């Protein structure tokens, strides 16, 4: 029987590459996208890969708690109807970089909201579906940049003295904290933080100013094709050898040490509890 994967950020960059490779492995894919034109384009592009695996999309946004809850519930409803309420893989890939301080309708800084809180919330919604799988796995895309991040409980969302790089780096550190804390609380669902390396994507071109565009383009041109990290991600999501590595930080398919800061159990717990408070949810174990 085909496995079933949910992929956020599925219409561009690493997310789109992951969709392609999952379909080639005959894994059914439910993608989340926020642009109907990009969804239709991806459906056409990958139509030739859907003889043995299904490709479906749910339209949704991860910009704030309300919209993320709607997107999560829409995926749950779709999976309940088409796949009897079970998924095997959750790929949390969607993310942003943002120039300037921007707050969403909850009053949360948008990089923090999309890169961290949306991962937190989407995972929460998918847990009942994952628990029906014999081999449930979650992947969360972090970044090399988290090594240069710190945690400041007086400025956890980087609202004070906002800096585009500091905000992004911290959000990627929070991804690692989340993975480590989740692995302690859930032993039956495996979870991994993924370092994709430098990749050619348009991530830094969507909510950024002209200077950020120039800097991102210079770095992007040195990056690898998104299919490169996507290949390792599919391995982590499917191969047996990763079953013992839940909670680990994975780069090029290999477990490596994350930043020293990320090993603080107290900070991981506090971030988890803070995130539950902000999103008004409570994980059930």
C-alpha positions in Angstrom: 0.0 0.0 0.0 1.3 3.5 -0.9 2.5 5.7 1.9 0.8 9.1 2.2 2.8 12.4 2.8 1.6 15.9 3.6 4.0 18.6 2.4 3.8 22.3 3.3 5.4 24.9 0.9 4.7 22.3 -1.8 4.6 24.6 -4.9 8.1 26.0 -4.9 11.7 25.4 -3.9 12.6 22.4 -1.7 8.9 21.7 -1.1 8.2 21.3 -4.8 11.3 19.1 -5.3 10.2 16.9 -2.4 6.8 16.5 -4.0 8.4 15.3 -7.3 10.7 12.8 -5.6 7.9 11.4 -3.3 5.7 10.8 -6.4 8.6 9.0 -8.0 8.7 6.7 -5.0 5.0 6.1 -5.5 4.1 8.0 -2.3 0.7 9.8 -2.4 1.2 13.5 -1.7 -1.2 16.1 -0.2 0.5 19.4 -0.7 -0.3 22.7 0.9 0.0 25.8 -1.2 -1.3 29.4 -0.9 -1.2 30.3 -4.6 -3.8 28.7 -6.9 -1.8 29.4 -10.0 1.3 27.7 -8.6 -0.9 24.8 -7.5 -2.3 24.3 -11.0 1.2 24.6 -12.5 2.5 21.9 -10.2 -0.4 19.6 -11.0 0.3 19.9 -14.7 4.1 19.6 -14.3 3.8 16.4 -12.3 0.8 14.8 -14.0 3.1 12.2 -15.7 4.1 11.0 -12.2 0.6 10.2 -11.0 0.0 6.8 -12.6 0.9 5.0 -9.3 0.6 7.8 -6.8 -1.9 10.5 -6.2 -1.1 14.2 -6.1 -3.6 16.5 -4.4 -3.4 20.1 -3.1 -5.1 22.0 -0.3 -5.2 25.8 -0.6 -4.2 27.4 2.6 -2.0 30.1 4.3 0.3 29.8 7.3 0.6 33.5 8.1 -1.3 33.5 11.5 -3.0 31.1 13.9 -6.4 31.4 12.4 -5.3 30.6 8.9 -2.9 27.9 9.9 -5.8 26.2 11.9 -8.0 26.5 8.8 -5.3 25.0 6.6 -4.6 22.2 9.1 -8.3 21.3 9.4 -8.7 21.4 5.7 -5.9 18.8 5.3 -7.4 16.7 8.1 -10.8 16.7 6.4 -9.3 15.8 3.0 -7.2 13.0 4.5 -10.2 11.7 6.5 -12.3 11.5 3.3 -9.7 10.1 0.9 -7.2 8.1 3.1 -9.3 7.0 6.1 -7.6 9.6 8.3 -4.0 8.3 8.0 -0.8 9.8 6.9 2.8 8.4 7.2 4.9 11.5 6.6 4.7 15.2 7.4 7.1 17.5 5.7 7.2 21.0 7.3 9.0 22.9 4.6 7.2 26.3 4.2 9.2 29.3 5.4 9.9 32.9 4.8 12.6 35.6 5.2 11.1 39.1 5.8 12.7 42.6 5.5 11.4 44.9 8.3 9.2 44.2 11.3 5.8 42.9 10.3 3.1 41.7 12.7 0.3 39.3 11.7 -3.3 39.5 13.0 -2.3 37.9 16.2 0.4 40.5 16.9 3.2 37.9 16.3 6.2 38.7 14.1 5.6 37.0 10.8 9.0 35.2 10.5 8.5 33.7 13.9 4.8 32.9 13.1 5.4 31.2 9.8 8.8 29.5 10.4 8.0 28.3 13.9 4.4 28.7 15.1 3.0 27.3 11.8 5.2 24.2 12.2 4.1 23.8 15.8 0.4 24.1 14.8 0.5 22.0 11.7 2.2 19.2 13.5 -0.4 19.4 16.2 -3.2 19.0 13.7 -1.4 16.1 11.9 -0.6 14.0 15.0 -3.9 12.0 15.1 -3.4 11.1 11.4 0.2 10.1 12.0 -0.7 7.9 14.9 -2.6 5.7 12.5 0.6 4.9 10.6 2.9 2.0 11.3 5.9 4.2 10.6 5.0 7.9 11.2 7.8 10.5 10.6 8.0 14.3 10.7 10.6 16.4 9.0 11.2 20.1 9.8 13.5 22.2 7.6 15.9 24.2 9.7 19.1 25.9 8.4 22.8 26.2 8.9 22.1 29.7 10.1 20.8 28.4 13.4 24.4 27.9 14.5 24.7 31.7 14.8 21.5 32.3 16.6 20.9 33.0 20.3 17.8 32.9 22.4 16.6 36.0 24.3 13.5 35.5 26.4 13.0 39.2 26.7 12.9 39.5 22.9 11.9 36.0 21.8 10.2 37.2 18.6 12.9 39.6 17.7 10.5 42.5 17.7 12.9 44.9 19.4 15.7 46.1 17.2 14.4 43.9 14.4 17.0 42.5 12.0 16.1 40.3 9.1 19.0 37.9 9.6 18.7 37.7 13.4 14.9 36.9 13.1 15.5 34.2 10.4 18.4 32.6 12.3 16.4 32.5 15.5 13.4 30.9 13.8 15.6 28.2 12.5 17.0 27.6 16.0 13.4 27.3 17.3 12.8 24.6 14.7 15.7 22.6 16.2 14.3 23.2 19.7 10.9 22.0 18.6 12.3 18.8 17.1 14.3 17.9 20.2 11.4 18.6 22.5 8.9 16.7 20.4 11.1 13.7 20.3 11.1 13.6 24.1 7.3 13.9 24.3 6.4 11.5 21.5 8.3 8.3 21.2 6.0 6.6 18.7 6.4 9.4 16.0 9.9 10.0 14.7 11.0 13.6 14.0 14.0 15.1 12.4 15.5 18.6 11.9 16.8 18.9 8.3 19.7 21.2 7.2 19.3 21.5 3.4 22.5 23.5 3.0 22.7 26.4 0.5 19.9 25.9 -2.1 18.8 27.8 -5.2 15.3 28.9 -4.1 13.3 32.1 -4.2 12.8 32.1 -0.4 14.6 35.4 0.1 12.9 37.2 -2.8 9.3 37.1 -1.6 9.0 39.5 1.4 12.3 41.3 1.2 13.6 44.7 0.0 15.9 45.4 -2.9 19.2 45.1 -0.9 18.1 41.7 0.5 17.2 40.6 -3.1 20.7 41.4 -4.2 22.3 39.6 -1.3 20.0 36.6 -1.6 20.6 36.3 -5.4 24.4 36.3 -4.9 24.1 33.5 -2.4 21.4 31.6 -4.3 23.5 31.4 -7.4 26.1 29.4 -5.4 23.5 27.0 -4.0 22.5 23.5 -5.1 19.4 22.5 -7.1 16.5 21.9 -4.6 16.4 18.3 -5.8 19.7 17.6 -4.0 18.5 18.2 -0.4 15.1 16.8 -1.3 16.7 13.5 -2.1 18.1 13.2 1.4 14.8 14.3 2.9 13.0 11.5 1.2 15.6 9.0 2.4 15.1 10.3 6.0 11.3 10.0 5.6 11.4 6.4 4.3 14.6 4.5 5.1 14.8 2.2 8.1 18.2 3.3 9.3 16.8 6.7 10.5 14.3 5.1 12.9 16.9 5.4 15.7 17.7 9.1 15.0 14.5 10.8 16.1 15.3 14.3 17.5 18.5 14.5 15.5 19.8 17.3 13.2 20.4 15.8 9.8 22.5 17.2 7.0 23.1 15.3 3.7 21.5 12.3 5.3 23.9 12.2 8.2 23.2 13.0 11.9 25.5 15.9 13.0 25.6 18.1 16.1 23.3 21.1 16.1 24.4 24.4 17.8 25.4 24.2 21.5 22.5 26.5 22.3 20.0 24.0 20.9 20.8 21.4 23.6 19.3 23.4 26.4 16.3 21.3 27.7 15.0 24.2 29.7 14.8 26.6 26.7 13.2 23.9 24.6 10.6 23.3 27.2 9.9 27.0 27.7 9.6 27.6 24.0 7.1 24.7 23.7 5.0 26.1 26.5 5.2 29.6 25.2 4.1 28.3 21.7 1.2 26.5 23.2 0.1 29.6 25.0 0.3 31.8 21.9 -1.6 29.3 19.8 -4.1 28.3 22.5 -3.6 24.6 22.1 -2.4 21.8 24.3 -0.6 18.8 22.8 -1.9 15.4 24.0 0.4 12.5 24.7 
